[in-house]
Amino acid sequence: MREEKEKLSKRIVKYCVPKLASWLLRLWFATCRVKVHGSQYRETSLDSGQNVVGLFWHYSILFILSQLRNDSATVMVSASSDGDYIASLAELLGYKTARGSHNSGGMRALKHVLRDVKNGGSAGIVADGSQGPALKVQSGGVLIASRTGAPMLPLAWSASSYIVFNSWDRMALPRPFSRVDFFYGEPLYVPAKLTGEELEHWRLLFERRLLDLYGTAWQLYGQAGH
């Protein structure tokens, strides 16, 4: 009986928390003054009918999910219990989700995203994964771009005032009424069917591009990072 009550309690929490979070985030970020930089990079790709693979650091996920909620992209989310909340939140914000992890679940999610991008959709991927290390690009996004021809579009944000959480990625949220600068970087097109050393070369190349964009964003506020 006790176990049943605990299971019911967990189901209620998993149902209610994302709904509350989606409402609070919309209200929270509506108070922020957002300035968009580099929108031409996004528009050039989309206007030509080219879908994109947007990649961003894990610290920035909550603001980016809210900022791009009208894009109807497929977002890759960890299969962990924490990922349940992010997946539910993403779906409430209008995204499709592909669940993955570092084990077999990751391959299933990768195939899901590949299928959606090949069918003309765009994707959003946490560049440093669900467990890190932070600010270290993993190879999934490069593989998707190589298999589909979609460019990798780096994304970043910085804020005049923000909250940092005590997590592996130092997850951050802009404070209410702060100024937020949201950046699209120059897209990176990678060759088809990369393997082995070639994949690593392009992974490092994109990692440098995303780190540079991250640095550019935070330099606006005299900081090297968040």
VENKAHU-V121260 format. One line per field, one symbol per residue. ss: DSSP state (H for helix, E for strand, - for the rest). phi: phi as a letter, one per 20 degrees, with the letter a starting at -180 (. if undefined). burial: I if it has 16 or more other C-alpha atoms within 10 Angstrom, else O. Layout:
ss: ???
phi: ???
burial: ???
This chain:
ss: -HHHHHHHHHHHHHHHHHHHHHHHHHHHHH--EEEEE-HHHHHHHHH----EEEEE-HHHHHHHHHH------EEEEE--HHHHHHHHHHHH---EEEEE---HHHHHHHHHHHHHHH----EEEE-------------HHHHHHHHH--EEEEEEEEE--EEE-------EEE----EEEEEE---E-------HHHHHHHHHHHHHHHHHHHHHHHH-------
phi: .fffffffffffffeefffffffffgfgffeeeddedmfffffffffenefcdecbfggeffffgffdfeeleedecgeffffgfffffgffeoeeccebbfdffffffffffgffffeoedcccffemecnffmcfeegfffffffdnffedfcbbcbfbbddeecgelgccffgmeecdddeeffdedfflfblffffgfffffgffffffgfffefgdmceae
burial: OOOOOOOOOOOOOIOOOIIOIIOOOOOIIOOIOIOOOOOOIIOOIOOOOIIIIIIIIIIIIIIIIIIOIOOIIIIIIIIOOOIIIIIIIIIIIIIIIIIIIOOOOIOOIIOIIIOIIOOOIIIIIIIIIIOIOIIIIIIIIIIIIIIIIIIIIIIIIIIOOOOOOOOOIOIIIIIIOIIIIIIIIIIIIIOOOIOOOOIOOIIIOIIOIIIOIIIIIIOOOOOOOI
